[in-house]
Amino acid sequence: MDILHTETEVLTVKRTVLKTASDDVIHVLEYMNEDGKVIDSIMRTKHGYEIDDLELTDQIWEFLDAHYAQEDDGPEHDSAGFTHADRVVDGQYMTTNNFPAENAENTNLENV
């Protein structure tokens, strides 16, 4: 047996303890990378059993989202680095042209 790779990553663990309307205690663990992005999460009962009830987990995430302010990452960019506002001008969606400038006059969007 050989070790091919070893890597140590520093994670932040956010622990939240909730009490449901039926007096059940839920432990929510969120594992975040150094950028603050959640990369994994686990919900467990007070006895340590993992919760697999999708309706309950959806309710818990909705509750947590409503109570914790969401960070604004700014506008979403497409693969070319443009935002929706960059692309929409006077209600029309603009596209970018990757053809050389000398061929611009011959460019027809029907042929792209």
Secondary structure, DSSP 8 states (H G I E B T S, - for coil): -----------EEEEEEEE-TTS-EEEEEEEE-TTS-EEEEEEEETTS-B---HHHHHHHHHHHHHHS------S-B-TTS-BHHHHEETTEE-----S-GGGGGG--GGG-
